[in-house]
Amino acid sequence: MVQKVHAVLVLFTLLLWPACVAVAAAGPLFEENFSTGLSALWKPVDFTGRTQYTVVGEGTNAWLAAHAVKSASGLAREVRFKPAAKFRLTWRWKIDRCPPGGSEDVKATFDHTARIFIAFEARLGPPRTVNYVWANQLAVGATFNHPSSGRARFIVLQSGDAKAGPWQSESRDVAADWKKLFGDLEMPDLVGIGLMTDADGTAADVTGGYADFRLTAE
């Protein structure tokens, strides 16, 4: 499990380049609706086995299905933007169920059917990440650190199986969430976005869905 968080952070370390793009005043900075399939710009982040990521058509829309069977792997996409007063990230997600026995505070069972993470540049050490998670046990609104690293911090947006099945829409101010999780530490450049469905520790079979990512700045 220690390798899980370290591999995510190392991936974003490798993605860092000297220049970041200054945010524009209007229009989205980043969009992904998977309408043209899974772009090669999404890079795999492998840990234990490989979660199967497949684009699924749904009427005129498309979404990314993530099927984990005793596996743990994610996808990450490089984005480079200077800090803004407000980064608004919106998306839709869904799960079939939480991994039975999954936890938020025990490394051995730290599995989640749906998780989004945003990575920020670090001058020393691996990048810090703001993570949005569909929790197993903790209540909506709770915050916590990854059991292996305080550089990966989490906000619970959904929890448990009560809303499993249908799509749930999310909208977050990433800059405000950075401050909520990291306090007065100045927010660095935003350098990556990723997602992960994992079930290796619990040896579960779970499926998460992701759709309609959009990042804007104000």
Secondary structure, DSSP 8 states (H G I E B T S, - for coil): -HHHHHHHHHHHHHH--S--B---SSS-SEEE--TT---TTEEEEEEES--EEEEEEETTEEEEEEEEES-EEEEEEEEEE---S-EEEEEEEEES---TT--SS-GGG--BS-EEEEEE--SSSS-EEEEEEEESSS-TT-EEEETTEEEEEEEEEEESSTT-SS-EEEEEEHHHHHHHHHTTS----EEEEEEEEE-TTTT-EEEEEEEEEEEEE-
